[in-house]
Amino acid sequence: MEEADKIFLEYVVKALVDNPNDVKIDRTVDEMGVLITLTVNPADMGKIIGRMGNTAKAIRTLLRIIGMKNNARVNLKINEPEGSMRPDHGMGMGDMSGSHNTNSGLGKAPSSLKTVDEAMEDLKGI
């Protein structure tokens, strides 16, 4: 099943949001891997991002695991709604060094994030 990642993401996101009909998922494949772009109703952005980005991080981790099962690198880009007033500090959350650019536009994770193995160990403790 080639698009298991897209089906999984659609199921999870539609279960989280108040406006499931506004969920739009685009999936592209290139030499870098799979890029899934998610667009939701602006009112639902907080539900997808979660406190301190934890929901988005968890979804990205699960998508990477699905990708590993299918020998693919899966990245998730969440489109910011038009007219967003989010401040851009130039640093990722929790990255005080300023050495990592997290706004690459490709949805790639910064190198300071945990490996999948570390994330799986964290999940075992839940």
VMD Tcl script that draws the C-alpha trace (Angstrom):
set ca {
  {0.00 0.00 0.00}
  {1.91 2.99 -1.32}
  {-0.11 5.79 0.27}
  {-0.56 4.34 3.76}
  {1.03 7.49 5.17}
  {-1.56 9.75 3.54}
  {-4.46 7.54 4.64}
  {-3.11 7.46 8.21}
  {-2.64 11.25 8.33}
  {-6.13 11.90 6.96}
  {-7.67 9.60 9.59}
  {-5.78 11.18 12.51}
  {-6.25 14.79 11.44}
  {-9.96 14.46 10.68}
  {-10.44 12.90 14.12}
  {-8.74 15.87 15.79}
  {-10.30 18.86 14.02}
  {-13.72 20.49 14.23}
  {-13.88 21.06 10.45}
  {-12.91 17.73 8.83}
  {-14.27 18.82 5.44}
  {-11.60 21.56 5.29}
  {-8.70 19.10 5.61}
  {-6.56 18.97 2.47}
  {-3.59 16.63 2.08}
  {-1.15 16.71 -0.84}
  {1.49 13.99 -1.23}
  {4.54 14.37 -3.46}
  {7.45 12.01 -4.00}
  {10.91 13.07 -5.20}
  {14.54 12.09 -4.71}
  {14.42 13.45 -1.13}
  {11.53 11.17 -0.16}
  {7.85 11.77 0.48}
  {6.56 15.23 1.35}
  {3.04 15.43 2.72}
  {1.54 18.92 2.89}
  {-1.35 19.43 5.28}
  {-3.82 22.30 5.13}
  {-6.57 22.70 7.73}
  {-9.12 25.33 8.68}
  {-7.34 28.21 10.51}
  {-9.59 27.61 13.54}
  {-8.19 24.06 13.81}
  {-4.47 24.92 13.67}
  {-4.12 24.81 17.46}
  {-5.54 21.30 17.59}
  {-3.02 20.07 15.00}
  {0.00 21.85 16.46}
  {-0.84 21.15 20.12}
  {0.82 22.62 23.19}
  {4.41 23.51 22.44}
  {4.07 21.63 19.13}
  {3.72 18.25 20.81}
  {0.79 17.02 18.70}
  {2.55 17.94 15.45}
  {5.77 16.27 16.67}
  {3.87 13.08 17.53}
  {2.16 12.99 14.13}
  {5.52 13.51 12.39}
  {7.11 10.72 14.42}
  {4.34 8.28 13.54}
  {4.55 9.24 9.86}
  {8.30 8.57 9.91}
  {7.67 5.14 11.41}
  {5.14 4.35 8.68}
  {7.69 5.55 6.14}
  {10.38 3.30 7.61}
  {8.09 0.30 7.17}
  {7.79 1.24 3.49}
  {11.48 2.18 3.01}
  {10.68 5.85 2.48}
  {11.58 9.09 4.22}
  {8.33 10.87 5.07}
  {8.18 14.55 6.00}
  {5.13 16.58 7.00}
  {4.68 20.25 6.20}
  {1.77 21.99 7.89}
  {0.62 25.00 5.87}
  {0.17 28.12 7.90}
  {-3.14 29.90 7.25}
  {-3.03 33.11 5.22}
  {-2.84 36.23 7.35}
  {-1.25 34.40 10.28}
  {0.27 36.67 12.89}
  {2.70 34.10 14.34}
  {5.99 35.76 15.33}
  {9.09 34.50 13.53}
  {12.02 34.42 15.93}
  {14.35 32.61 13.52}
  {14.84 29.71 15.94}
  {13.02 26.44 16.38}
  {11.22 25.68 19.63}
  {13.67 24.82 22.35}
  {16.68 25.62 20.18}
  {18.56 28.33 22.03}
  {21.76 28.05 19.99}
  {20.22 29.52 16.84}
  {22.36 27.20 14.73}
  {19.53 25.26 13.12}
  {17.27 26.73 10.47}
  {13.91 25.00 10.94}
  {12.19 26.97 8.16}
  {13.68 25.08 5.21}
  {10.33 24.84 3.43}
  {10.79 21.12 2.81}
  {9.23 19.98 6.08}
  {12.55 18.41 7.08}
  {13.19 17.97 10.75}
  {16.09 19.85 12.30}
  {19.00 17.66 13.29}
  {18.40 18.48 16.97}
  {15.26 16.31 17.06}
  {15.34 12.83 18.53}
  {15.96 9.82 16.39}
  {13.08 7.46 15.76}
  {14.66 4.96 18.17}
  {14.79 7.60 20.93}
  {11.19 8.57 20.23}
  {10.10 4.93 20.39}
  {11.81 4.56 23.79}
  {9.91 7.64 24.99}
  {6.64 6.13 23.76}
  {7.28 2.91 25.68}
  {7.20 4.90 28.91}
  {3.69 6.25 28.25}
}
mol new
graphics top color blue
foreach p $ca { graphics top sphere $p radius 0.5 }
foreach p [lrange $ca 0 end-1] q [lrange $ca 1 end] { graphics top cylinder $p $q radius 0.2 }
display resetview
